[in-house]
Each structure stands twice: as C-alpha cells, then as structure tokens.
Amino acid sequence: MNRIRKGDQVIVITGNKKIKGQTGEVLRVVGDRVYVANLNLVKRHTKPNPQTGQPGGVVEREASIHISNVMLYNPATGKGERVATKVLENGKRIRVFRSSGEAI
C-alpha cells in the first residue's frame, strides 16, 4: 500500500528553494516519483502533432519530484506528517496519520 496516492495533498519538505514548503495535489505517482499540480514547473519544446490536435511550441508542465521529498499534508495541524497503515476488524487496510491516528 503506497503512502502517497493520486489526489492526496502533499507538502514539499526538501529540494529546490522555489518549491520547498509549498503544498499541492498529487496528479500521478510513477514508481518512486510524484507529479504535483503547479509545482516544479519546467518548459519543454514540443513538436506539433496533428493527429491529437496538439500544437507545437514551448509548453510549461510539471516535472516529477522524488517521493522521499514530499510528505502527506495534514490540514488539521497545517504540517506534513508521516503515514502508517492500520488493519480494521473486517480486514480492510486504511492509512492513518502517525501523530494523531486519524484516518486519511
């Protein structure tokens, strides 16, 4: 079970000083890297693709961030917190914050 999933709110804890401390929503998780909305933006030159209707030019998009550089954001405390898994009585596994034990 992954600690960070698509749709989670995360905070960047280390790395580039432009994005450190900022929060955002995870767009996708690929292996050990995450893509966070509107964070770590880079410019890429793309060729036009008429089959998909994609115009060419300079496109700004999100670059990946290593999963160890982000933490799950807890809105109750306003900080990033560690995540644990808990098994319920019916055998279902849920993610909980380690500090408070509340379900995510």
Steps between C-alpha positions, in 0.01 A plus 500: 500500500650831391531774756430767240232460235341697219278777637685541833605842627876502555761749619852516355750461786838519322653597170470807282455819705227614259273208587611407853216549748228522236197273488310350210294208378667187363411458133661158455750262659751324275724259687684700766418841347193724532361780286348784704262753347658841427830412671842439345396648166739461205482618140520243221519554126246275326437414140148543365294183471207544259352159585430603858449868421799600712665824388876534512698751699625551852280320752522547877423187701573332831823307548520207739614520863647205686249354744746536790493879457127534570282424802126460531346830612279497808254792481417469871855583608613685187816290471628198316466176693609140476256230396432156645263221396239356731303180455131524594295218652357404160853463356497825302822706513484878536762773519523706820715788620762378747470801731125498555389160370216655300408344166598677180 
